[in-house]
Amino acid sequence: MEKEVEKWLFVGIDVGKRRHDACFLEGDGKVLKYMQFDNRIESFKRFLSNIEQFSKEGFKVSVTVEATGHYFLNLYSFLTKRGIEVTVVNPIQTDSVRNVFIRKTKSDRRDSFIIAELARLGRARKSNIDSERSRISNIKMLTRFRMEYVSKVSNIKKKLSSDVLRVFPEFFDVFKGFNTRTSLMILRNYPTPRRLLREDRTILYALVKSWSKGRMGEEVVDRLISLAKDSIGSFIDIDAMEVEIPFIVDEIFFLEEDIKEIERHIEEQSSEIEEIELLKTIPGISTVSAASIVGEIANIDRFDSAKKLRAYAGIDPSLKESGDSVRGRSTISKRGSPYLRRTLYYAANVSRRFSPTFKEYYKRKLSQHPNRERYAIVYVANKLITVIYYILKSKKPFDPFYEMKIKGIRPEITTVNQES
C-alpha cells in the first residue's frame, strides 16, 4: 500500500496597521486562496475558520507572518493561544525573496504570496518569541518609556533655565542647576528677585531648612537675598514670569513622580531576570540601568563578539591621535540603539566613581586627554559594554580579578578588567 503523501498548506500573512492580507499556498506552489481581514476579533475568527477548514481537508497548515512593527503581535497572540504554531520572519528575509521578481512591484497581495513562498521554500527563519523574551520585551518598553519622560524633564528644565536667566541670573551663583528639590521649591514660591525680597527673612530661613532637610540654612538665604538686591534680571514681562515659572516647576515635580512610578514597575518586572541580576553586580549599575541595557540587547547570542556589541551600541570613539596629542574633534559612530548608547554613557559616569576598575581606567584616559572629560567617559562606556558582553556570555557576575574563560574570546582579552 502506497504511503499517503502529506499535503502542506503555507499561509503567508502581510501584516498591516488596520488590516491583513493572507495567501494560502499549496505545497506545489499553487495559490489556493487570497483573503483580506481586519485587525478585529470577528475577522480573526473568520481567518481561523479558514485554517480549520483546510485542516479538515487533510492539509498540514504552516502560518508565517512578517514582523511589521508591533502590528503582528495581536494576530500572533490570537493564533498561538488557539494552538496554531506561527513563524515570525524578519522583513529583511522577505525583501531578499522580493528582489528575485523582475518587476519589483509592491502590493499587499504580492507581499502575502512572498511570505508564503518564503515558508514553502524552507527559508523562513523563525524569530525567537518565548515567555522569557516577552518579559525582556516588556522591560524594554518600560525603560524606553521612562527615558522619554526623563527627556521631557530635561527639556522642561532647559525652559526653566532660560526663564531664570532672564529674571534672576544670579540664582545660578548659589545653585548650579535644578538637581535639588530646594532649588526648585525656592523658584516655585519665589520665582523673581522682587518676590524673594518681599518675604520675611525668618520665614525664608525656616522654609529652606525644611526643604533641604537641614542641609541648607541661613547662609544660602542671606546670599540669595544679597544677590536679589543687585540683580540685573529684566523687569520686562516679569509679571508673566511670576506666573510661568511656578507652573514649570510644578510640571517638573509631576513628571518626576511619574518617573518614580515607572521605575517601580521596572523593578517589579526585573525581578528574577538572570541577565539583569548579573549586570547589577557591576558597581554603580542600578536595576533601572541594568534593565535598560538588557532590554536593548535582548539576546546576547545575537552578537558573536564584543566588538559587534560595541558597534550596535554606537559608542566606539573615533579620535584623530598622534602620540599623546589629539588632532581634530572626537566623534562616536552613533549606530545602533540610541537608548542603549545613552544608558551606557550615564552608567559609565556612575561606575567610574564607584568601581576601582573603571575609576583607574577613567583617570588614565583623562590624563591622556586633559580637560576632555566626555572623551574619558566614552572610553569607560566602551570598556563597560565589553565587560557586559563577557558577563552575559559567561553568565557569571562581575569580578575584576576573575579570569573569564569564554570559548571564542581572543586570548589577549581574557579578563573583565583588562585594558581595551
C-alpha positions in Angstrom: 0.0 0.0 0.0 1.3 3.4 -1.0 2.2 5.8 1.7 -0.1 8.8 1.6 1.8 12.0 0.6 1.5 14.7 3.3 -0.3 17.7 1.9 1.1 21.1 3.0 -0.6 24.5 3.0 1.6 27.5 3.6 -0.3 30.6 4.8 1.7 33.9 4.4 0.3 37.0 6.1 1.2 40.5 5.2 0.5 42.5 8.4 -0.9 46.0 8.3 -1.9 48.6 10.8 -5.7 48.0 10.4 -6.0 45.0 8.0 -4.0 42.0 7.0 -3.7 40.1 3.7 -3.3 36.3 3.6 -2.2 34.0 0.8 -2.9 30.2 1.0 -0.2 28.5 -1.0 -0.2 24.7 -1.7 3.0 22.7 -1.3 3.5 22.6 -5.1 3.3 26.4 -5.3 -0.3 26.7 -6.4 -2.3 29.6 -4.8 -5.5 28.2 -3.4 -6.9 31.4 -2.0 -6.3 35.1 -1.1 -8.2 36.7 1.7 -8.2 40.1 3.5 -9.3 40.5 7.1 -9.4 43.4 9.6 -7.5 43.8 12.8 -10.6 42.8 14.8 -11.8 39.7 16.7 -14.6 38.8 14.2 -12.1 39.0 11.3 -9.6 37.0 13.2 -12.2 34.3 13.8 -13.1 34.3 10.1 -9.4 33.8 9.2 -9.1 31.0 11.8 -12.1 29.2 10.4 -10.4 29.1 7.0 -7.4 27.5 8.5 -9.5 24.9 10.4 -11.4 24.1 7.2 -8.2 23.4 5.3 -7.0 21.2 8.2 -10.3 19.2 7.9 -9.5 18.7 4.2 -6.2 17.0 5.2 -3.8 19.8 4.9 -1.0 20.4 7.4 -1.0 24.1 7.8 2.0 26.3 8.3 1.3 30.0 9.2 4.0 32.7 8.7 3.7 36.4 9.4 6.1 39.2 8.8 7.3 41.2 11.9 5.9 44.6 10.9 6.5 46.9 13.8 4.2 45.7 16.7 1.2 45.2 14.5 1.7 41.4 14.1 1.5 40.8 17.9 -2.3 40.9 18.2 -2.7 38.2 15.5 0.3 36.2 16.7 -1.2 36.1 20.3 -4.7 35.2 19.0 -3.4 32.3 16.9 -0.9 30.9 19.4 -3.5 30.9 22.2 -5.6 28.6 20.0 -2.8 26.2 19.3 -1.7 27.4 15.9 2.1 27.5 15.5 3.1 30.8 13.9 6.5 31.5 12.4 7.5 35.2 12.6 10.0 36.4 10.0 12.1 39.5 9.7 11.2 41.9 6.8 14.8 41.6 5.6 14.1 37.9 4.7 11.0 38.8 2.6 13.0 41.6 0.9 15.6 39.0 -0.3 12.8 37.0 -2.0 11.0 40.1 -3.3 14.2 41.0 -5.2 14.1 37.9 -7.4 11.0 39.3 -9.1 11.8 41.2 -12.3 9.0 43.6 -11.7 9.6 44.8 -8.1 6.1 46.0 -7.6 4.7 46.1 -4.2 1.1 45.2 -3.2 -0.4 43.6 -0.2 -1.4 40.5 -2.2 2.0 40.1 -3.7 3.7 40.5 -0.3 1.5 37.8 1.3 2.4 35.5 -1.6 6.1 36.2 -1.0 5.8 35.4 2.7 4.0 32.1 1.9 6.6 31.3 -0.8 9.5 32.0 1.7 7.9 29.4 4.1 7.4 26.9 1.2 11.0 27.2 0.2 12.1 26.5 3.7 13.8 29.9 4.0 11.6 31.3 6.8 13.8 31.5 9.9 11.7 31.6 13.0 12.1 34.5 15.3 12.6 33.8 19.0 9.4 34.8 20.7 9.0 33.0 24.0 8.0 33.8 27.5 11.4 35.0 28.6 12.0 37.1 25.6 8.5 38.5 26.2 9.5 39.6 29.7 12.6 41.3 28.4 10.5 43.0 25.7 8.2 44.4 28.4 11.3 45.7 30.2 12.5 47.3 27.0 9.2 49.1 26.5 9.1 50.4 30.1 12.7 51.6 30.1 12.2 53.4 26.8 9.0 54.9 28.2 11.0 56.1 31.3 13.7 57.6 29.1 11.0 59.6 27.2 9.8 61.1 30.5 13.4 61.8 31.5 13.9 63.6 28.2 10.7 65.6 28.9 12.0 66.7 32.3 15.4 67.7 30.7 13.7 69.8 28.1 11.4 71.5 30.6 14.4 72.3 32.8 16.1 74.0 29.8 13.0 76.2 29.5 13.1 76.9 33.2 16.8 77.8 33.0 16.1 80.2 30.2 13.4 82.0 32.3 15.5 82.2 35.4 18.4 83.6 33.4 16.0 86.3 32.2 14.7 87.4 35.6 17.3 86.3 38.2 20.6 85.1 36.5 22.4 85.4 39.9 20.3 82.4 41.1 22.9 80.1 39.5 25.7 81.6 41.6 24.1 79.7 44.5 22.6 76.7 42.7 24.4 75.2 39.8 21.2 73.7 38.4 17.8 72.2 39.3 19.1 68.9 40.7 17.9 69.6 44.2 14.3 69.9 45.5 15.4 73.0 47.5 16.3 75.0 44.3 13.0 74.1 42.7 11.0 74.9 45.8 12.6 78.3 46.0 11.7 79.1 42.4 8.2 77.6 42.9 7.5 80.1 45.7 9.8 83.0 44.9 10.3 83.0 41.1 11.7 86.5 40.9 14.0 88.7 43.0 11.2 91.1 43.9 9.1 88.2 45.2 12.0 86.9 47.2 12.7 90.4 48.7 9.1 90.7 49.9 9.3 87.7 52.1 10.3 87.8 55.8 13.8 86.5 56.2 13.0 84.4 59.2 10.3 82.6 57.2 12.8 82.0 54.4 15.3 80.5 56.9 12.7 78.0 58.1 11.5 77.1 54.6 14.9 76.5 53.2 15.9 74.5 56.2 12.8 72.4 55.8 13.1 71.9 52.0 16.7 70.9 52.3 16.1 68.7 55.4 18.6 70.7 57.4 21.4 70.7 54.8 20.9 74.3 53.9 20.1 77.3 56.1 20.7 81.0 56.8 23.9 81.3 54.7 22.1 80.3 51.5 19.1 82.6 52.2 21.4 85.5 53.0 23.4 85.1 49.8 20.2 84.8 47.7 18.8 88.0 49.2 22.1 89.9 48.7 22.1 88.8 45.1 18.5 89.6 44.6 19.0 93.2 45.8 21.5 93.9 43.0 20.1 91.5 40.4 20.5 92.5 36.7 17.4 90.5 35.9 15.0 92.1 33.4 11.7 93.6 34.6 10.2 93.2 31.2 7.4 90.7 31.3 8.2 89.9 34.9 4.5 89.6 35.8 4.2 86.8 33.3 7.4 85.1 34.6 6.0 85.1 38.1 3.1 83.0 36.7 5.1 80.9 34.3 8.0 79.7 36.5 5.8 78.1 39.3 3.8 76.2 36.6 7.0 74.9 35.1 8.3 73.8 38.4 5.0 72.0 39.2 5.3 70.2 35.9 8.8 69.0 36.7 7.6 67.7 40.1 4.6 65.9 38.4 6.8 64.2 35.8 9.5 63.2 38.3 6.8 61.5 40.4 5.7 59.7 37.2 9.3 58.6 36.6 9.5 57.1 40.1 6.3 55.2 39.5 7.6 53.9 36.1 10.8 52.9 37.9 8.8 51.0 40.5 7.2 48.9 37.7 10.6 48.3 36.1 12.0 47.0 39.3 9.0 44.7 39.8 9.2 43.2 36.4 13.0 42.9 36.6 12.9 40.6 39.5 14.4 37.1 38.8 15.6 38.1 35.3 19.0 36.5 35.4 20.7 38.9 33.0 19.6 42.0 35.0 20.8 40.4 38.3 24.1 39.7 36.7 24.7 43.3 35.5 23.7 44.7 38.9 26.9 43.1 40.2 28.8 45.8 38.4 29.5 48.6 40.9 27.3 51.6 40.0 24.8 49.8 37.8 21.3 50.2 39.2 18.3 48.0 38.5 16.9 50.5 36.0 20.2 50.8 34.1 20.7 47.1 34.1 17.1 46.6 32.8 17.6 49.2 30.1 20.8 47.5 28.9 19.3 44.0 28.9 16.1 45.3 27.2 18.1 46.9 24.3 20.5 43.9 23.9 17.5 41.5 24.1 19.6 38.4 23.4 23.4 38.4 23.8 23.6 35.4 21.4 22.8 37.9 18.5 26.4 39.1 18.9 29.4 36.8 18.4 31.9 39.3 19.6 32.3 42.2 22.0 33.3 44.4 19.0 29.9 43.8 17.3 28.1 44.7 20.5 30.1 47.9 20.8 29.2 48.7 17.2 25.5 48.1 18.0 25.7 50.5 20.9 27.4 53.1 18.7 29.7 54.4 21.3 33.0 53.5 19.7 35.2 56.7 19.8 37.0 57.9 16.7 39.9 60.2 17.8 42.5 61.5 15.4 45.6 60.9 17.5 49.3 61.4 17.0 51.3 60.1 20.0 49.8 61.8 23.1 48.2 64.6 21.2 44.6 64.8 19.9 44.0 66.3 16.5 40.5 67.2 15.4 37.3 66.5 17.1 36.3 63.3 18.8 33.3 61.5 17.3 31.3 58.4 18.0 29.6 56.3 15.4 26.1 56.7 16.8 25.0 53.5 15.2 22.5 51.0 16.7 20.3 51.8 19.6 20.4 55.4 20.9 18.7 54.2 24.1 21.5 51.7 24.8 24.1 54.4 24.0 22.6 56.9 26.4 22.2 54.4 29.2 25.8 53.2 28.8 27.1 56.8 29.0 25.3 57.5 32.2 26.1 54.1 33.7 29.8 54.6 32.8 29.7 58.0 34.5 28.4 56.4 37.7 30.6 53.3 37.5 33.8 55.3 37.2 33.0 56.8 40.6 32.1 53.5 42.4 34.2 50.8 40.7 38.1 50.8 41.3 38.4 49.1 37.9 36.6 51.8 36.0 37.9 54.6 38.2 41.5 53.9 37.4 40.7 53.4 33.7 38.9 56.8 33.7 41.8 58.5 35.3 44.2 57.0 32.8 42.2 58.2 29.8 41.6 61.6 31.3 45.4 62.0 31.8 45.8 61.2 28.1 43.2 63.8 27.1 43.2 66.5 29.8 40.1 68.7 30.1 38.1 66.3 27.9 36.0 64.5 30.5 33.4 63.4 28.0 36.1 61.6 25.9 37.2 59.7 29.0 33.6 58.7 29.9 33.1 57.4 26.4 36.2 55.2 26.8 34.8 53.9 30.1 31.5 53.2 28.3 33.3 51.2 25.7 35.1 49.2 28.4 31.8 48.8 30.3 30.0 47.3 27.3 32.9 44.9 26.8 32.6 43.8 30.4 28.8 43.4 29.9 29.3 41.2 26.9 31.6 38.8 28.8 29.2 38.7 31.8 26.2 37.9 29.7 28.0 35.4 27.6 29.5 33.6 30.6 26.5 34.1 32.9 28.9 34.9 35.7 28.8 38.0 37.9 31.3 40.8 37.7 34.7 40.1 39.4 37.6 42.3 38.3 40.0 39.5 39.4 38.3 36.6 37.8 39.7 35.2 34.6 36.8 34.9 32.2 37.4 31.7 30.2 34.8 32.0 27.4 35.0 30.0 24.3 35.8 32.1 21.3 37.3 35.0 23.1 40.6 36.2 21.7 43.5 35.1 24.0 44.7 38.6 24.5 41.3 39.6 26.0 40.8 37.2 28.9 39.8 39.3 32.0 37.0 41.7 32.6 39.3 44.4 33.9 41.9 44.2 31.1 42.9 47.3 29.1 40.9 47.8 26.0 
